[in-house]
Amino acid sequence: MNDLMIKMYLTAKSLIEREEGQDLVEYALVVALIAFGAITSMKFLSSGLNTAFSAVAATLTSNIT
């Protein structure tokens, strides 16, 4: 029983101390931050783009007819 507890402790300790996946987590956080920034900026830009395209559409419509 004691050997099993020691083996479990050593296995858990080695899993906690491993750093191989640390880079992957950091890259994933950076990608998530960039995606969040892009989505937020698109929400703010969407109203301006909508206004600009509406103005272009109105100008084209008035010049065609």
ABEGO torsion letter per residue (X at the ends): XAAAAAAAAAAAAAAAABAAAAAAAAAAAAAAAAAAAAAAAAAAAAAAAAAAAAAAAAAAAAAAX
